Amino acid sequence: MIQHILIALLSAMLAVIWIHPKLVKIANLKNIVDCPDARKLQRTPVPVLGGVAVFFGMVLGIALTSGYTDCQSLMTIVAAMMIMLYVGTMDDIIGLSAKFRLIIEIGVVALLIFTNNIFINNFDGLWGFYHIHSDIAIPLTIFAAVGIINSINLIDGVNGLSSGYCIMASLIFGTFFYIEGNTPMVILAAVSIGSLIPFFMHNVFGKTSKMFIGDGGTLVMGIVMSTFVVNILSSNTTLTTIDDNFGLVAFALAVMSNPIIDTIRVMSARIMRGTSPFHPDKTHLHHMFIEIGFSHAGTTVMIITLNMVVIAAHYLTWYLGGSVDMQLYVVIATGAILNGGLYYTLRHVSDNNIVKRIFKAVGRATHFERKGAFLILQKLSDKI
């Protein structure tokens, strides 16, 4: 199985390395760019076809691997990814209403549910529930999956954050599925990592080769992340080879903690202000880090690190024998403190506060762009 994983990962990676510069040229030639405005953080127009590159690598990786492993169950997922790519890319180019996008997302998730007969119906003993009826499981799955899709889309605010986060999540989910023996999900995780790594390098370090993943890419990766979560929490796919006391709901939420909690916090605050929950603003956690002096790369590293702390808290709680209920409570509390608690603390305390001074000092230390190793990686990214 290891060799099949490597084929999937490397073929996806090489495909993106090959197609990325070509898409940058097309995007610049046809003016398919993301222009700066009062809400966005870049200063110049940036090509926005990164999602096309990532999708190309993932599909090629799956196609090449399908000759060695049974990837039949991924065909519907690829179709869902393609729909999301088209919708997201249209949104990048001409703009679509939030209502239209939401309808499409619901339809695509419903397609996955009824085609693959996989939905969230395994609570693994949480609050005394094990398997829940499909009348509850299906709407719950649609709500959760659409929420995940939009949470991945909403964290895409600084260079490398959405792609770096999805690399981390795919690695952890892929490891879980490898232990469980779920080969199709392992292959999906492998092609996700392989496609995102070269894009991440261009997005973070590139200058002439920089390209945004765009809504096309975040919607594709949102489908992938929601697919991972649904497969973990479906009694039709989870083999439970992991310890019976391992809280699956808590584990899935721990990996997805920052996007989900950040989205809940931001949308709740918008509703309380009397505005649409889909109205864009600058109240995400990544905006706060930028405002107190972090670089884009520093913000990405910080947020992914905070998410990994939540994952570590879940693992430690399980390792120490905490119940599946306790594991969930620890994940929620840790995630809320590291997102909402940190956000409101650093946004509202004075500049002389010791906590804020520490974070400002760390933020200043992250400004290593265009010098040293960063400059070497920039030249390498722009060359390939």
C-alpha positions in Angstrom: 0.0 0.0 0.0 2.9 2.3 0.7 4.0 2.3 -2.9 0.5 3.2 -4.1 0.4 6.1 -1.7 3.8 7.3 -3.0 2.5 7.0 -6.6 -0.6 9.0 -5.8 1.4 11.7 -3.9 4.3 12.1 -6.3 2.2 12.0 -9.5 -0.1 14.7 -8.1 2.9 16.8 -7.0 4.6 16.6 -10.4 1.3 17.4 -12.2 0.9 20.6 -10.3 4.6 21.5 -10.7 4.1 21.2 -14.5 0.8 23.0 -14.9 1.2 25.8 -12.3 3.4 28.2 -14.4 1.2 27.6 -17.4 -1.9 28.7 -15.5 -0.1 31.7 -14.1 0.5 32.8 -17.7 -3.1 32.2 -18.7 -4.5 34.0 -15.7 -2.2 37.1 -16.4 -3.0 37.0 -20.1 -6.8 36.9 -19.6 -6.8 39.1 -16.5 -8.1 36.4 -14.2 -6.7 38.0 -11.1 -7.7 39.0 -7.6 -7.4 42.7 -7.3 -6.6 44.4 -4.0 -9.4 46.3 -2.1 -10.0 47.7 1.4 -10.7 44.2 2.8 -8.0 42.2 1.0 -4.4 42.0 2.2 -2.4 41.9 -1.0 -1.1 45.1 -2.7 -1.1 44.0 -6.3 -3.4 41.8 -8.5 -2.6 38.1 -8.2 -3.6 35.3 -10.5 -6.4 33.3 -9.1 -6.5 29.9 -10.8 -4.6 27.9 -8.1 -7.7 25.7 -7.6 -7.5 24.5 -11.2 -3.9 23.4 -10.6 -4.7 21.6 -7.4 -7.7 19.8 -8.9 -5.6 18.8 -12.0 -3.0 17.2 -9.7 -5.5 15.4 -7.6 -7.5 13.9 -10.5 -4.3 12.8 -12.3 -3.0 11.2 -9.1 -6.3 9.3 -8.5 -6.4 8.2 -12.2 -2.8 6.8 -12.1 -3.4 5.1 -8.8 -6.8 3.5 -9.8 -4.9 0.9 -11.9 -3.3 -0.5 -8.7 -6.0 0.1 -6.0 -9.8 0.2 -5.9 -10.7 3.9 -6.2 -14.2 3.4 -7.6 -15.7 5.1 -4.6 -13.7 8.3 -5.3 -15.4 8.8 -8.7 -18.5 10.5 -7.2 -16.2 12.6 -5.0 -14.2 13.7 -8.1 -17.5 14.7 -9.7 -18.4 16.7 -6.6 -15.0 18.4 -6.6 -15.4 19.3 -10.3 -18.8 20.9 -9.7 -17.3 22.9 -6.8 -14.3 23.9 -9.0 -16.6 25.2 -11.7 -18.8 27.1 -9.3 -15.8 28.5 -7.3 -13.9 29.6 -10.4 -17.0 31.3 -11.8 -17.3 33.1 -8.5 -13.6 34.2 -8.8 -14.1 35.5 -12.3 -17.6 37.0 -12.4 -18.9 36.8 -8.9 -21.8 34.7 -7.6 -24.4 35.4 -4.9 -23.9 33.7 -1.5 -27.4 32.2 -1.8 -26.6 30.6 -5.2 -23.4 29.1 -3.9 -25.2 27.8 -0.8 -27.8 26.0 -2.9 -25.1 24.4 -5.1 -23.2 23.3 -2.0 -26.3 21.7 -0.5 -27.0 19.9 -3.8 -23.5 18.6 -4.1 -23.4 17.2 -0.6 -26.8 15.6 -1.1 -25.4 14.0 -4.3 -22.5 12.5 -2.3 -24.9 11.2 0.5 -27.4 9.5 -1.8 -24.9 8.2 -4.3 -22.4 6.7 -1.8 -24.9 6.1 1.0 -22.4 7.6 3.5 -23.5 10.1 6.1 -22.8 11.0 9.7 -24.6 8.4 11.8 -21.9 7.1 14.2 -21.7 9.1 17.4 -19.4 6.5 18.9 -21.1 6.6 22.3 -21.0 10.4 22.7 -23.7 11.4 25.2 -24.9 7.8 25.1 -25.6 7.8 21.4 -24.1 5.3 19.0 -25.9 4.9 15.7 -28.5 7.6 14.8 -31.4 7.2 12.3 -31.0 8.4 8.8 -33.9 10.9 9.3 -31.6 12.8 11.6 -28.2 11.8 10.1 -28.9 13.1 6.6 -29.8 16.7 7.5 -27.0 16.7 10.1 -24.5 15.6 7.4 -25.7 18.3 5.0 -25.4 20.9 7.7 -22.0 19.8 8.8 -20.5 19.3 5.3 -21.8 22.7 4.1 -20.4 24.3 7.2 -17.0 22.7 6.7 -16.9 23.8 3.0 -17.6 27.4 4.0 -15.1 27.3 6.9 -12.3 26.3 4.6 -13.3 29.1 2.2 -13.4 31.7 4.9 -9.9 31.0 6.3 -8.3 31.7 2.9 -7.2 35.2 3.8 -3.4 35.1 4.0 -0.7 33.3 1.9 -0.5 29.6 2.6 -3.1 29.4 5.3 -5.9 27.4 3.6 -3.4 25.2 1.6 -1.1 24.8 4.6 -4.0 23.9 6.9 -5.4 21.4 4.4 -1.9 19.7 4.1 -1.8 19.3 7.9 -5.4 18.0 8.0 -4.9 15.6 5.1 -1.8 14.2 6.8 -3.6 13.5 10.0 -6.8 12.2 8.4 -4.8 10.1 6.0 -2.9 8.6 8.9 -6.2 7.7 10.6 -7.6 6.1 7.4 -4.3 4.2 6.9 -4.7 2.7 10.4 -8.4 1.9 9.6 -7.5 0.3 6.3 -9.7 2.7 4.3 -7.6 2.7 1.0 -9.7 5.2 -1.0 -9.6 7.8 1.7 -5.8 7.3 2.1 -5.4 7.9 -1.7 -7.5 11.0 -1.5 -5.4 12.3 1.4 -2.2 11.5 -0.5 -3.2 13.3 -3.7 -4.4 16.3 -1.6 -1.0 16.6 0.0 0.9 16.0 -3.2 -1.2 18.7 -5.1 -1.1 21.3 -2.3 2.6 21.2 -1.5 3.9 22.8 -4.8 1.0 25.2 -4.7 1.8 26.2 -1.1 5.4 26.8 -2.1 4.4 29.2 -5.0 1.7 30.8 -2.9 4.0 31.6 0.1 7.4 32.0 -1.5 6.7 32.9 -5.1 7.0 36.4 -6.5 6.4 36.1 -10.2 4.9 32.6 -9.8 2.5 33.5 -6.9 -1.1 32.4 -7.4 -4.1 32.3 -5.1 -6.1 29.1 -4.7 -9.3 31.1 -5.1 -12.8 30.0 -4.3 -12.4 27.3 -6.9 -9.7 25.7 -4.8 -11.2 26.3 -1.4 -14.5 24.8 -2.4 -12.7 21.7 -3.8 -10.7 21.3 -0.6 -13.9 22.0 1.4 -15.5 19.0 -0.3 -12.4 16.9 0.5 -12.3 17.9 4.2 -16.0 17.2 4.6 -15.6 13.9 2.9 -12.9 12.9 5.4 -15.1 13.9 8.4 -18.2 12.1 7.0 -16.2 8.9 6.4 -14.8 9.1 10.0 -18.3 9.5 11.5 -20.2 7.0 9.2 -20.9 3.5 10.5 -20.6 2.3 6.8 -16.9 3.2 6.6 -15.3 3.3 10.1 -13.8 0.0 11.0 -13.0 1.0 14.6 -9.6 -0.6 14.7 -8.5 2.2 16.9 -9.2 2.0 20.7 -12.9 1.9 21.5 -12.5 4.9 23.8 -11.0 7.1 21.0 -13.7 9.8 20.5 -14.3 10.0 16.8 -16.4 13.2 17.0 -13.8 14.9 19.2 -11.0 13.8 16.9 -12.7 15.1 13.7 -13.6 18.4 15.5 -10.0 18.7 16.8 -8.5 18.5 13.3 -11.1 21.0 12.0 -11.1 23.2 15.1 -9.7 26.4 13.8 -11.8 26.8 10.6 -15.0 25.7 12.3 -14.6 27.7 15.5 -13.4 30.8 13.6 -16.4 30.6 11.3 -18.9 30.2 14.1 -17.4 33.1 16.0 -17.2 35.4 13.0 -20.7 34.6 11.8 -22.2 34.9 15.2 -20.7 38.3 15.7 -22.0 39.4 12.3 -25.5 38.3 13.2 -25.3 40.1 16.6 -24.3 43.3 14.7 -27.4 42.9 12.5 -25.5 42.1 9.3 -25.5 39.1 7.1 -23.4 36.2 8.3 -21.9 36.0 4.8 -21.0 39.7 4.7 -17.2 39.9 4.4 -15.2 41.8 7.0 -11.8 41.7 8.7 -12.7 39.9 11.9 -11.1 36.5 11.3 -8.2 35.3 13.5 -5.7 35.7 10.6 -6.7 39.4 10.3 -6.0 39.9 14.0 -2.5 38.4 13.6 -1.7 40.6 10.6 -2.9 43.7 12.5 -0.6 43.1 15.5 2.4 42.7 13.2 2.7 39.1 12.0 3.8 38.4 8.4 1.6 36.2 6.2 3.9 33.3 6.7 4.1 33.9 10.4 0.3 34.1 10.6 0.0 30.8 8.7 2.5 29.0 11.0 0.8 30.5 14.1 -2.7 29.4 13.2 -1.7 25.9 12.2 0.3 25.6 15.4 -2.7 26.6 17.4 -4.8 24.0 15.6 -2.2 21.3 16.4 -2.3 22.3 20.0 -6.0 21.4 20.0 -5.3 18.1 18.3 -2.6 17.4 21.0 -5.1 18.2 23.7 -7.5 15.7 22.3 -4.8 13.0 22.0 -3.6 13.7 25.6 -7.2 13.5 27.0 -7.7 10.1 25.2 -4.3 8.8 26.3 -5.0 9.6 29.9 -8.3 7.7 29.7 -10.8 10.6 29.3 -14.2 9.5 28.2 -15.5 10.3 24.6 -17.6 13.1 26.2 -14.6 14.5 28.1 -12.5 14.5 24.9 -15.1 16.6 23.1 -15.4 19.1 26.0 -11.6 19.5 26.0 -11.5 20.0 22.3 -14.3 22.6 22.4 -12.7 24.5 25.4 -9.2 24.4 24.0 -10.3 25.5 20.5 -12.5 28.3 21.9 -9.7 29.6 24.1 -7.1 29.5 21.3 -9.4 31.2 18.8 -12.1 33.3 20.4 -10.3 33.9 23.6 -7.1 34.8 22.0 -8.8 37.0 19.3 -10.8 39.1 21.8 -7.9 39.4 24.2 -5.4 40.7 21.7 -8.0 42.9 20.0 -9.2 44.6 23.2 -6.3 44.9 25.6 -3.9 47.8 25.5 -0.6 47.7 23.7 1.2 47.6 27.1 -0.5 44.4 28.1 2.2 41.7 28.6 0.4 39.1 26.5 0.0 41.5 23.6 3.6 42.6 23.9 4.8 39.0 23.7 2.7 38.4 20.6 3.9 41.6 19.0 7.5 40.6 19.6 6.8 37.1 18.0 5.1 38.8 15.1 8.1 41.1 14.4 10.3 38.0 14.4 8.2 36.4 11.6 9.2 39.1 9.0 11.8 37.2 7.2 10.3 37.7 3.7 12.6 38.4 0.8 15.9 37.6 2.6 18.0 34.7 3.6 16.4 31.3 3.1 13.1 32.9 2.1 14.8 34.5 -0.9 16.3 31.2 -1.9 12.9 29.5 -1.8 11.4 32.4 -3.7 14.0 32.0 -6.5 13.4 28.2 -6.6 9.6 28.6 -6.7 9.7 31.2 -9.5 12.1 29.0 -11.5 10.2 25.8 -11.5 
